[in-house]
Each structure stands twice: as C-alpha cells, then as structure tokens.
Amino acid sequence: MPLSDNARAAMKKSIEGTIPFVERSKIEVVELDVGYVKMRMPFEPNVNHVGMMYAGALFTLAEMPGGAIFVTTFDAKKFFPIVKSLDIKYVKPAMTDITVEVRLSEEEASEVAARAEADGKADYEWQCELKDANGDVVAVTTNHYQMRSHPKR
C-alpha cells in the first residue's frame, strides 16, 4: 500500500533532518514510497579541493537510502537496521548534482522481515548507481545491511 501524503512528508522531514552531516550536505528526498527512494545531493556545498564532488559525500549519498527504505518498508517497533558494509567504486568525477534510486521489492522485504522475525536478524543487500545530471554513472556501490529485532524486554 502506498504511503499517505502526510506519512511521506513526515518521513521526508525525518530523513533529511535527523543527521547533522546530511543537513549540511543538503541531501534531498526527491521521491519516497514503500520500498522506494530517490535522493539528490547538490554539487554545492559538497565540492572538494580540486573542484569535483567530495568522495565522502558520494559515499554518504549511497548510504542514506538504507534508512529511507527501512522506515518506509519495515516495522521500526520490531526491527532496526545497521550498515554492515558498503563497497564503492568511483567511476568518474562528479561535477553536477548527483542522484541515487533504490528499490526493495515487496517479496524481498517480506523475506527479510520473516528471517529477522525467525532468527532475530537478517542480512540483505542491494546495488546502487549514483548518477550525474546527464544520467552518467559516477559511482557504483554494493550496500550490505542487517535488520535486527529489538531486544525483548
């Protein structure tokens, strides 16, 4: 079931405003729904000393969809996510705003939640392409996450 406009707005505000570094980087949630997020990072203020987008900024943009997908797709009262690792390959210099899109299918989300429910945790991963304003890939990543059940009290 798609997110309501109110839920979408609240989640967008939370994603963009919870982590001070993300706020300073001006990462924006462009689109958000259950199992889907598109985010954009502006070129300014994320430029490094040689005039291209800072590699750490690109890494951050690749990592941020993990939280966005989690809050739109899984039950935060039962589970929480952690980043296990993120492998990034820089393909070409990023000289414009950069976007990333991530989808997690309903089937995969259900399978991850079922494993976490049964075992207390579940690993999952996806690949990302970070693209410039021309649609050219500037970096590719493999993101490894783990969803864990909250400790029982």
Rosetta constraint file for C-alpha pairs under 8 A:
AtomPair CA 1 CA 34 HARMONIC 7.40 0.50
AtomPair CA 2 CA 33 HARMONIC 6.15 0.50
AtomPair CA 2 CA 34 HARMONIC 6.04 0.50
AtomPair CA 3 CA 7 HARMONIC 6.06 0.50
AtomPair CA 3 CA 8 HARMONIC 5.91 0.50
AtomPair CA 3 CA 33 HARMONIC 5.74 0.50
AtomPair CA 3 CA 34 HARMONIC 6.47 0.50
AtomPair CA 3 CA 72 HARMONIC 7.80 0.50
AtomPair CA 4 CA 8 HARMONIC 6.05 0.50
AtomPair CA 5 CA 9 HARMONIC 6.10 0.50
AtomPair CA 6 CA 10 HARMONIC 6.19 0.50
AtomPair CA 7 CA 11 HARMONIC 6.10 0.50
AtomPair CA 8 CA 12 HARMONIC 6.01 0.50
AtomPair CA 8 CA 32 HARMONIC 6.62 0.50
AtomPair CA 8 CA 33 HARMONIC 7.12 0.50
AtomPair CA 9 CA 13 HARMONIC 6.17 0.50
AtomPair CA 10 CA 14 HARMONIC 6.21 0.50
AtomPair CA 11 CA 15 HARMONIC 6.03 0.50
AtomPair CA 11 CA 68 HARMONIC 7.90 0.50
AtomPair CA 11 CA 71 HARMONIC 7.48 0.50
AtomPair CA 11 CA 72 HARMONIC 7.86 0.50
AtomPair CA 12 CA 16 HARMONIC 6.10 0.50
AtomPair CA 12 CA 29 HARMONIC 6.10 0.50
AtomPair CA 12 CA 32 HARMONIC 7.50 0.50
AtomPair CA 13 CA 17 HARMONIC 5.81 0.50
AtomPair CA 14 CA 18 HARMONIC 5.58 0.50
AtomPair CA 15 CA 19 HARMONIC 7.85 0.50
AtomPair CA 15 CA 29 HARMONIC 7.71 0.50
AtomPair CA 15 CA 67 HARMONIC 7.55 0.50
AtomPair CA 15 CA 68 HARMONIC 6.54 0.50
AtomPair CA 16 CA 22 HARMONIC 6.56 0.50
AtomPair CA 16 CA 23 HARMONIC 6.19 0.50
AtomPair CA 16 CA 26 HARMONIC 7.87 0.50
AtomPair CA 16 CA 27 HARMONIC 6.59 0.50
AtomPair CA 16 CA 28 HARMONIC 6.32 0.50
AtomPair CA 16 CA 29 HARMONIC 7.02 0.50
AtomPair CA 17 CA 22 HARMONIC 7.27 0.50
AtomPair CA 17 CA 23 HARMONIC 5.80 0.50
AtomPair CA 18 CA 22 HARMONIC 7.84 0.50
AtomPair CA 18 CA 23 HARMONIC 7.79 0.50
AtomPair CA 19 CA 23 HARMONIC 6.45 0.50
AtomPair CA 20 CA 24 HARMONIC 6.23 0.50
AtomPair CA 21 CA 25 HARMONIC 6.09 0.50
AtomPair CA 22 CA 26 HARMONIC 6.17 0.50
AtomPair CA 22 CA 27 HARMONIC 5.88 0.50
AtomPair CA 22 CA 60 HARMONIC 7.91 0.50
AtomPair CA 23 CA 27 HARMONIC 6.67 0.50
AtomPair CA 24 CA 45 HARMONIC 7.98 0.50
AtomPair CA 25 CA 41 HARMONIC 7.05 0.50
AtomPair CA 25 CA 42 HARMONIC 7.68 0.50
AtomPair CA 25 CA 45 HARMONIC 6.45 0.50
AtomPair CA 25 CA 46 HARMONIC 6.36 0.50
AtomPair CA 25 CA 57 HARMONIC 7.43 0.50
AtomPair CA 26 CA 41 HARMONIC 6.32 0.50
AtomPair CA 26 CA 42 HARMONIC 6.69 0.50
AtomPair CA 26 CA 45 HARMONIC 7.85 0.50
AtomPair CA 27 CA 39 HARMONIC 6.89 0.50
AtomPair CA 27 CA 40 HARMONIC 5.69 0.50
AtomPair CA 27 CA 41 HARMONIC 4.53 0.50
AtomPair CA 27 CA 42 HARMONIC 6.97 0.50
AtomPair CA 27 CA 61 HARMONIC 7.33 0.50
AtomPair CA 28 CA 39 HARMONIC 5.56 0.50
AtomPair CA 28 CA 40 HARMONIC 5.22 0.50
AtomPair CA 28 CA 41 HARMONIC 6.39 0.50
AtomPair CA 29 CA 37 HARMONIC 7.27 0.50
AtomPair CA 29 CA 38 HARMONIC 6.17 0.50
AtomPair CA 29 CA 39 HARMONIC 4.52 0.50
AtomPair CA 29 CA 40 HARMONIC 6.55 0.50
AtomPair CA 30 CA 37 HARMONIC 7.59 0.50
AtomPair CA 30 CA 38 HARMONIC 5.39 0.50
AtomPair CA 30 CA 39 HARMONIC 5.22 0.50
AtomPair CA 30 CA 40 HARMONIC 6.62 0.50
AtomPair CA 31 CA 36 HARMONIC 7.76 0.50
AtomPair CA 31 CA 37 HARMONIC 5.54 0.50
AtomPair CA 31 CA 38 HARMONIC 5.00 0.50
AtomPair CA 31 CA 39 HARMONIC 7.03 0.50
AtomPair CA 32 CA 36 HARMONIC 5.79 0.50
AtomPair CA 32 CA 37 HARMONIC 4.54 0.50
AtomPair CA 32 CA 38 HARMONIC 6.54 0.50
AtomPair CA 32 CA 68 HARMONIC 7.88 0.50
AtomPair CA 32 CA 72 HARMONIC 7.92 0.50
AtomPair CA 33 CA 37 HARMONIC 6.43 0.50
AtomPair CA 33 CA 72 HARMONIC 6.36 0.50
AtomPair CA 34 CA 69 HARMONIC 7.19 0.50
AtomPair CA 34 CA 72 HARMONIC 4.81 0.50
AtomPair CA 34 CA 73 HARMONIC 5.21 0.50
AtomPair CA 35 CA 69 HARMONIC 5.49 0.50
AtomPair CA 35 CA 70 HARMONIC 7.96 0.50
AtomPair CA 35 CA 72 HARMONIC 6.34 0.50
AtomPair CA 35 CA 73 HARMONIC 5.49 0.50
AtomPair CA 35 CA 102 HARMONIC 7.89 0.50
AtomPair CA 35 CA 103 HARMONIC 5.46 0.50
AtomPair CA 35 CA 104 HARMONIC 4.73 0.50
AtomPair CA 35 CA 105 HARMONIC 6.23 0.50
AtomPair CA 35 CA 106 HARMONIC 7.00 0.50
AtomPair CA 35 CA 109 HARMONIC 7.81 0.50
AtomPair CA 36 CA 69 HARMONIC 6.23 0.50
AtomPair CA 36 CA 72 HARMONIC 7.95 0.50
AtomPair CA 36 CA 101 HARMONIC 7.44 0.50
AtomPair CA 36 CA 102 HARMONIC 5.69 0.50
AtomPair CA 36 CA 103 HARMONIC 4.52 0.50
AtomPair CA 36 CA 104 HARMONIC 6.45 0.50
AtomPair CA 37 CA 65 HARMONIC 6.50 0.50
AtomPair CA 37 CA 68 HARMONIC 6.70 0.50
AtomPair CA 37 CA 69 HARMONIC 6.60 0.50
AtomPair CA 37 CA 101 HARMONIC 5.72 0.50
AtomPair CA 37 CA 102 HARMONIC 5.54 0.50
AtomPair CA 37 CA 103 HARMONIC 6.81 0.50
AtomPair CA 38 CA 65 HARMONIC 7.84 0.50
AtomPair CA 38 CA 99 HARMONIC 6.98 0.50
AtomPair CA 38 CA 100 HARMONIC 5.67 0.50
AtomPair CA 38 CA 101 HARMONIC 4.30 0.50
AtomPair CA 38 CA 102 HARMONIC 6.59 0.50
AtomPair CA 39 CA 61 HARMONIC 7.57 0.50
AtomPair CA 39 CA 65 HARMONIC 7.50 0.50
AtomPair CA 39 CA 99 HARMONIC 5.53 0.50
AtomPair CA 39 CA 100 HARMONIC 5.45 0.50
AtomPair CA 39 CA 101 HARMONIC 6.54 0.50
AtomPair CA 40 CA 61 HARMONIC 7.66 0.50
AtomPair CA 40 CA 97 HARMONIC 6.88 0.50
AtomPair CA 40 CA 98 HARMONIC 5.58 0.50
AtomPair CA 40 CA 99 HARMONIC 4.30 0.50
AtomPair CA 40 CA 100 HARMONIC 6.59 0.50
AtomPair CA 41 CA 61 HARMONIC 6.79 0.50
AtomPair CA 41 CA 97 HARMONIC 5.69 0.50
AtomPair CA 41 CA 98 HARMONIC 5.30 0.50
AtomPair CA 41 CA 99 HARMONIC 6.40 0.50
AtomPair CA 42 CA 46 HARMONIC 7.09 0.50
AtomPair CA 42 CA 96 HARMONIC 7.21 0.50
AtomPair CA 42 CA 97 HARMONIC 4.29 0.50
AtomPair CA 42 CA 98 HARMONIC 6.48 0.50
AtomPair CA 43 CA 47 HARMONIC 6.36 0.50
AtomPair CA 43 CA 53 HARMONIC 6.22 0.50
AtomPair CA 43 CA 95 HARMONIC 6.87 0.50
AtomPair CA 43 CA 96 HARMONIC 5.19 0.50
AtomPair CA 43 CA 97 HARMONIC 4.53 0.50
AtomPair CA 43 CA 98 HARMONIC 7.21 0.50
AtomPair CA 44 CA 97 HARMONIC 7.96 0.50
AtomPair CA 46 CA 53 HARMONIC 5.47 0.50
AtomPair CA 46 CA 54 HARMONIC 5.82 0.50
AtomPair CA 46 CA 57 HARMONIC 6.37 0.50
AtomPair CA 47 CA 51 HARMONIC 5.71 0.50
AtomPair CA 47 CA 52 HARMONIC 5.29 0.50
AtomPair CA 47 CA 53 HARMONIC 4.37 0.50
AtomPair CA 47 CA 54 HARMONIC 5.37 0.50
AtomPair CA 48 CA 52 HARMONIC 5.72 0.50
AtomPair CA 48 CA 53 HARMONIC 5.77 0.50
AtomPair CA 48 CA 54 HARMONIC 4.72 0.50
AtomPair CA 51 CA 95 HARMONIC 7.75 0.50
AtomPair CA 52 CA 93 HARMONIC 6.18 0.50
AtomPair CA 52 CA 94 HARMONIC 5.69 0.50
AtomPair CA 52 CA 95 HARMONIC 5.24 0.50
AtomPair CA 53 CA 57 HARMONIC 7.01 0.50
AtomPair CA 53 CA 58 HARMONIC 7.29 0.50
AtomPair CA 53 CA 93 HARMONIC 7.20 0.50
AtomPair CA 53 CA 94 HARMONIC 5.28 0.50
AtomPair CA 53 CA 95 HARMONIC 6.22 0.50
AtomPair CA 53 CA 96 HARMONIC 7.79 0.50
AtomPair CA 54 CA 58 HARMONIC 6.68 0.50
AtomPair CA 55 CA 59 HARMONIC 6.31 0.50
AtomPair CA 56 CA 60 HARMONIC 6.18 0.50
AtomPair CA 57 CA 61 HARMONIC 6.27 0.50
AtomPair CA 58 CA 62 HARMONIC 6.26 0.50
AtomPair CA 58 CA 130 HARMONIC 7.77 0.50
AtomPair CA 58 CA 139 HARMONIC 7.80 0.50
AtomPair CA 59 CA 63 HARMONIC 6.26 0.50
AtomPair CA 59 CA 88 HARMONIC 7.21 0.50
AtomPair CA 60 CA 64 HARMONIC 6.11 0.50
AtomPair CA 61 CA 65 HARMONIC 7.49 0.50
AtomPair CA 61 CA 100 HARMONIC 7.29 0.50
AtomPair CA 62 CA 100 HARMONIC 6.90 0.50
AtomPair CA 62 CA 128 HARMONIC 6.91 0.50
AtomPair CA 62 CA 130 HARMONIC 7.16 0.50
AtomPair CA 62 CA 141 HARMONIC 7.07 0.50
AtomPair CA 63 CA 86 HARMONIC 7.42 0.50
AtomPair CA 63 CA 143 HARMONIC 7.31 0.50
AtomPair CA 64 CA 68 HARMONIC 6.78 0.50
AtomPair CA 65 CA 69 HARMONIC 5.86 0.50
AtomPair CA 65 CA 101 HARMONIC 7.89 0.50
AtomPair CA 65 CA 102 HARMONIC 6.75 0.50
AtomPair CA 66 CA 70 HARMONIC 6.13 0.50
AtomPair CA 66 CA 83 HARMONIC 7.97 0.50
AtomPair CA 66 CA 145 HARMONIC 7.73 0.50
AtomPair CA 67 CA 71 HARMONIC 6.26 0.50
AtomPair CA 67 CA 81 HARMONIC 7.42 0.50
AtomPair CA 68 CA 72 HARMONIC 6.36 0.50
AtomPair CA 69 CA 73 HARMONIC 5.91 0.50
AtomPair CA 69 CA 102 HARMONIC 7.89 0.50
AtomPair CA 69 CA 103 HARMONIC 7.88 0.50
AtomPair CA 69 CA 104 HARMONIC 7.43 0.50
AtomPair CA 70 CA 74 HARMONIC 5.45 0.50
AtomPair CA 70 CA 76 HARMONIC 7.92 0.50
AtomPair CA 70 CA 81 HARMONIC 7.07 0.50
AtomPair CA 71 CA 75 HARMONIC 7.44 0.50
AtomPair CA 71 CA 76 HARMONIC 6.78 0.50
AtomPair CA 73 CA 109 HARMONIC 7.14 0.50
AtomPair CA 74 CA 79 HARMONIC 7.33 0.50
AtomPair CA 74 CA 109 HARMONIC 7.61 0.50
AtomPair CA 74 CA 113 HARMONIC 7.31 0.50
AtomPair CA 75 CA 79 HARMONIC 6.07 0.50
AtomPair CA 76 CA 80 HARMONIC 5.98 0.50
AtomPair CA 77 CA 150 HARMONIC 7.65 0.50
AtomPair CA 78 CA 149 HARMONIC 5.66 0.50
AtomPair CA 78 CA 150 HARMONIC 5.72 0.50
AtomPair CA 79 CA 116 HARMONIC 7.97 0.50
AtomPair CA 79 CA 147 HARMONIC 6.33 0.50
AtomPair CA 79 CA 148 HARMONIC 5.32 0.50
AtomPair CA 79 CA 149 HARMONIC 4.36 0.50
AtomPair CA 79 CA 150 HARMONIC 5.42 0.50
AtomPair CA 80 CA 147 HARMONIC 5.66 0.50
AtomPair CA 80 CA 148 HARMONIC 5.44 0.50
AtomPair CA 80 CA 149 HARMONIC 6.50 0.50
AtomPair CA 80 CA 150 HARMONIC 6.76 0.50
AtomPair CA 81 CA 145 HARMONIC 6.84 0.50
AtomPair CA 81 CA 146 HARMONIC 5.74 0.50
AtomPair CA 81 CA 147 HARMONIC 4.45 0.50
AtomPair CA 81 CA 148 HARMONIC 6.26 0.50
AtomPair CA 82 CA 145 HARMONIC 5.73 0.50
AtomPair CA 82 CA 146 HARMONIC 5.36 0.50
AtomPair CA 82 CA 147 HARMONIC 6.42 0.50
AtomPair CA 82 CA 148 HARMONIC 7.85 0.50
AtomPair CA 83 CA 143 HARMONIC 7.76 0.50
AtomPair CA 83 CA 144 HARMONIC 6.21 0.50
AtomPair CA 83 CA 145 HARMONIC 4.57 0.50
AtomPair CA 83 CA 146 HARMONIC 6.44 0.50
AtomPair CA 84 CA 144 HARMONIC 5.34 0.50
AtomPair CA 84 CA 145 HARMONIC 5.13 0.50
AtomPair CA 84 CA 146 HARMONIC 6.50 0.50
AtomPair CA 85 CA 143 HARMONIC 6.28 0.50
AtomPair CA 85 CA 144 HARMONIC 5.13 0.50
AtomPair CA 85 CA 145 HARMONIC 7.04 0.50
AtomPair CA 86 CA 141 HARMONIC 6.69 0.50
AtomPair CA 86 CA 142 HARMONIC 5.76 0.50
AtomPair CA 86 CA 143 HARMONIC 4.53 0.50
AtomPair CA 86 CA 144 HARMONIC 5.94 0.50
AtomPair CA 87 CA 141 HARMONIC 5.32 0.50
AtomPair CA 87 CA 142 HARMONIC 5.18 0.50
AtomPair CA 87 CA 143 HARMONIC 6.51 0.50
AtomPair CA 88 CA 139 HARMONIC 6.79 0.50
AtomPair CA 88 CA 140 HARMONIC 5.77 0.50
AtomPair CA 88 CA 141 HARMONIC 4.35 0.50
AtomPair CA 88 CA 142 HARMONIC 6.72 0.50
AtomPair CA 89 CA 139 HARMONIC 5.50 0.50
AtomPair CA 89 CA 140 HARMONIC 5.36 0.50
AtomPair CA 89 CA 141 HARMONIC 6.31 0.50
AtomPair CA 90 CA 138 HARMONIC 6.13 0.50
AtomPair CA 90 CA 139 HARMONIC 4.36 0.50
AtomPair CA 90 CA 140 HARMONIC 6.71 0.50
AtomPair CA 91 CA 137 HARMONIC 6.93 0.50
AtomPair CA 91 CA 138 HARMONIC 4.89 0.50
AtomPair CA 91 CA 139 HARMONIC 4.98 0.50
AtomPair CA 91 CA 140 HARMONIC 7.31 0.50
AtomPair CA 92 CA 137 HARMONIC 7.54 0.50
AtomPair CA 92 CA 138 HARMONIC 4.82 0.50
AtomPair CA 92 CA 139 HARMONIC 7.03 0.50
AtomPair CA 93 CA 138 HARMONIC 6.31 0.50
AtomPair CA 94 CA 98 HARMONIC 7.36 0.50
AtomPair CA 94 CA 132 HARMONIC 6.55 0.50
AtomPair CA 94 CA 138 HARMONIC 5.89 0.50
AtomPair CA 95 CA 132 HARMONIC 7.41 0.50
AtomPair CA 96 CA 132 HARMONIC 5.75 0.50
AtomPair CA 96 CA 133 HARMONIC 5.96 0.50
AtomPair CA 97 CA 132 HARMONIC 5.96 0.50
AtomPair CA 97 CA 133 HARMONIC 6.01 0.50
AtomPair CA 98 CA 130 HARMONIC 6.34 0.50
AtomPair CA 98 CA 131 HARMONIC 5.40 0.50
AtomPair CA 98 CA 132 HARMONIC 4.63 0.50
AtomPair CA 98 CA 133 HARMONIC 6.47 0.50
AtomPair CA 99 CA 130 HARMONIC 5.67 0.50
AtomPair CA 99 CA 131 HARMONIC 5.35 0.50
AtomPair CA 99 CA 132 HARMONIC 6.56 0.50
AtomPair CA 99 CA 133 HARMONIC 7.84 0.50
AtomPair CA 100 CA 128 HARMONIC 6.85 0.50
AtomPair CA 100 CA 129 HARMONIC 6.20 0.50
AtomPair CA 100 CA 130 HARMONIC 4.91 0.50
AtomPair CA 100 CA 131 HARMONIC 6.51 0.50
AtomPair CA 101 CA 128 HARMONIC 7.07 0.50
AtomPair CA 101 CA 129 HARMONIC 7.50 0.50
AtomPair CA 101 CA 130 HARMONIC 7.94 0.50
AtomPair CA 102 CA 128 HARMONIC 6.67 0.50
AtomPair CA 104 CA 108 HARMONIC 6.51 0.50
AtomPair CA 104 CA 109 HARMONIC 6.46 0.50
AtomPair CA 105 CA 109 HARMONIC 6.14 0.50
AtomPair CA 106 CA 110 HARMONIC 6.06 0.50
AtomPair CA 107 CA 111 HARMONIC 6.21 0.50
AtomPair CA 108 CA 112 HARMONIC 6.14 0.50
AtomPair CA 109 CA 113 HARMONIC 6.11 0.50
AtomPair CA 110 CA 114 HARMONIC 6.06 0.50
AtomPair CA 111 CA 115 HARMONIC 6.23 0.50
AtomPair CA 112 CA 116 HARMONIC 6.18 0.50
AtomPair CA 112 CA 122 HARMONIC 5.86 0.50
AtomPair CA 112 CA 123 HARMONIC 7.34 0.50
AtomPair CA 112 CA 124 HARMONIC 6.96 0.50
AtomPair CA 112 CA 147 HARMONIC 7.78 0.50
AtomPair CA 113 CA 117 HARMONIC 6.00 0.50
AtomPair CA 113 CA 122 HARMONIC 7.46 0.50
AtomPair CA 113 CA 147 HARMONIC 7.94 0.50
AtomPair CA 114 CA 118 HARMONIC 6.14 0.50
AtomPair CA 115 CA 119 HARMONIC 5.77 0.50
AtomPair CA 115 CA 120 HARMONIC 7.47 0.50
AtomPair CA 115 CA 121 HARMONIC 6.68 0.50
AtomPair CA 115 CA 122 HARMONIC 5.52 0.50
AtomPair CA 116 CA 120 HARMONIC 4.71 0.50
AtomPair CA 116 CA 121 HARMONIC 4.08 0.50
AtomPair CA 116 CA 122 HARMONIC 4.76 0.50
AtomPair CA 116 CA 147 HARMONIC 6.52 0.50
AtomPair CA 116 CA 148 HARMONIC 6.13 0.50
AtomPair CA 116 CA 149 HARMONIC 6.38 0.50
AtomPair CA 117 CA 121 HARMONIC 7.21 0.50
AtomPair CA 117 CA 149 HARMONIC 6.93 0.50
AtomPair CA 120 CA 148 HARMONIC 5.68 0.50
AtomPair CA 120 CA 149 HARMONIC 5.02 0.50
AtomPair CA 121 CA 146 HARMONIC 6.63 0.50
AtomPair CA 121 CA 147 HARMONIC 5.38 0.50
AtomPair CA 121 CA 148 HARMONIC 4.16 0.50
AtomPair CA 121 CA 149 HARMONIC 6.09 0.50
AtomPair CA 122 CA 146 HARMONIC 5.45 0.50
AtomPair CA 122 CA 147 HARMONIC 5.27 0.50
AtomPair CA 122 CA 148 HARMONIC 6.60 0.50
AtomPair CA 123 CA 144 HARMONIC 7.27 0.50
AtomPair CA 123 CA 145 HARMONIC 5.76 0.50
AtomPair CA 123 CA 146 HARMONIC 4.31 0.50
AtomPair CA 123 CA 147 HARMONIC 6.44 0.50
AtomPair CA 124 CA 144 HARMONIC 6.10 0.50
AtomPair CA 124 CA 145 HARMONIC 5.43 0.50
AtomPair CA 124 CA 146 HARMONIC 6.14 0.50
AtomPair CA 124 CA 147 HARMONIC 7.93 0.50
AtomPair CA 125 CA 142 HARMONIC 6.97 0.50
AtomPair CA 125 CA 143 HARMONIC 5.34 0.50
AtomPair CA 125 CA 144 HARMONIC 4.51 0.50
AtomPair CA 125 CA 145 HARMONIC 5.87 0.50
AtomPair CA 126 CA 142 HARMONIC 5.78 0.50
AtomPair CA 126 CA 143 HARMONIC 5.44 0.50
AtomPair CA 126 CA 144 HARMONIC 7.01 0.50
AtomPair CA 127 CA 140 HARMONIC 7.20 0.50
AtomPair CA 127 CA 141 HARMONIC 5.47 0.50
AtomPair CA 127 CA 142 HARMONIC 4.41 0.50
AtomPair CA 127 CA 143 HARMONIC 6.14 0.50
AtomPair CA 128 CA 140 HARMONIC 5.60 0.50
AtomPair CA 128 CA 141 HARMONIC 5.11 0.50
AtomPair CA 128 CA 142 HARMONIC 6.47 0.50
AtomPair CA 128 CA 143 HARMONIC 7.66 0.50
AtomPair CA 129 CA 137 HARMONIC 6.13 0.50
AtomPair CA 129 CA 138 HARMONIC 7.58 0.50
AtomPair CA 129 CA 139 HARMONIC 6.01 0.50
AtomPair CA 129 CA 140 HARMONIC 4.64 0.50
AtomPair CA 129 CA 141 HARMONIC 6.62 0.50
AtomPair CA 130 CA 137 HARMONIC 5.65 0.50
AtomPair CA 130 CA 138 HARMONIC 5.73 0.50
AtomPair CA 130 CA 139 HARMONIC 5.19 0.50
AtomPair CA 130 CA 140 HARMONIC 6.22 0.50
AtomPair CA 131 CA 135 HARMONIC 5.27 0.50
AtomPair CA 131 CA 136 HARMONIC 5.22 0.50
AtomPair CA 131 CA 137 HARMONIC 4.40 0.50
AtomPair CA 131 CA 138 HARMONIC 5.61 0.50
AtomPair CA 131 CA 139 HARMONIC 7.33 0.50
AtomPair CA 132 CA 136 HARMONIC 5.44 0.50
AtomPair CA 132 CA 137 HARMONIC 6.52 0.50
AtomPair CA 132 CA 138 HARMONIC 6.61 0.50
